[in-house]
Every structure is written in C-alpha cells, then in structure tokens.
Amino acid sequence: MNRVLRTGLAAVVLVAACSGPPATPEQRRLAEQRLLAPFLAGTGIACTELQIDITPNFHPHVGQPAPDPQAHTVVREQGATFRDTVWTNVTGDPDRGFVLTIGQPPELTERGVELRQQTTFRVVNQVRLRVHEDRRPMLLSVRAGGQFVLVQEAGGPVRELHEYEVVDGAVRQR
C-alpha cells in the first residue's frame, strides 16, 4: 500500500473511532423529550419577532403560520447548512400578525382533531424558522424579542419581558 493511501485510511479509522457509537433510539427519544419539555406547559407568548432554530426531527412539533397574501410576505432562503422560511407582516397591524404553536402535534381521534400540550406564540412582525440541515446534535431553540414580549404561563398573570428564550431545554427570561 502506498504511503498516501495508508495515511488516508488511518485518518478515516481515527475519525470513525473518535465519533463514538450512534445514539440508541431510547437516547434520541429522551433527548427530544428534554428539548421539547419547556414547550409543553401551556405558555402563551406575544412578541414582535420570533426566531426558531431546529433540526429536522422537530419539524412536526413546530406549527407554521398561515400567511395572508394581502398582509404577509413569505421568503425562503437556502444557506450552506440551513434552510430559512421568513414570514413578515408588511402591514404592521397587530391584528394581522401570526399565530403558531410549538409542542405536541395535534392528534386525530374519533372525536376529531385534539390539540395537545403546547406553547402558543402570537407574533406581530416577523417569524424566522431556520431548519439546520447539517449533522449536529438535536436542536430546538426559540428567541422571542423585539419591541415587546408578553408571557403568560399556564393561566398565571401576564408579565412583560425584554426577551424570552429557550436554549438547550432551558427557559431564559430577561
């Protein structure tokens, strides 16, 4: 075997050995549950702007706004490792904003469609959904911000914040 081929083969073996064993289905399920847990509390959030970053496995858990062509634009952008969809309320009218949910997908039962545990976002200006298409750990993060952020947790009082984030399964409120 020539020297270049041996070196290349050794590098491949080293990378394979360092990458570790793939996650088991149970490990993946537990990781998804941990990242999804903050969105299952019945929280309501109103904000000016919303940024959502996910890996493709969370797509069924993230609702998408229903755009009105008279009031909204939808732009799709492709990056090297991600795909963005950006919904913008061009009217600026809060009544023409977006409503979307993150949480357990609705379930079809004999009684019809039943909503399950989720967080509801009401966004006045812009929603950006970024789906990361590269190989990375599972990701489900949200940043609500802009001119105002109002949060109501499961029937509690409405609180005004500067920013509401969920990163790596942890809620940050400022």
Protein Blocks (a to p, Z undefined) as FASTA:
>chain_A
ZZklmmmmmmmmmmmmmnopaddfklmmmmmmmmmmmmmnopacddfbdcddddfklmmm
pccddddfklpccdddddfkbccdddddfkopaklmccddedddddddfkbccddddddd
ddfkbccddddfbdcddddddddedjbdcddeehiacdddfbdcdeehiacdZZ
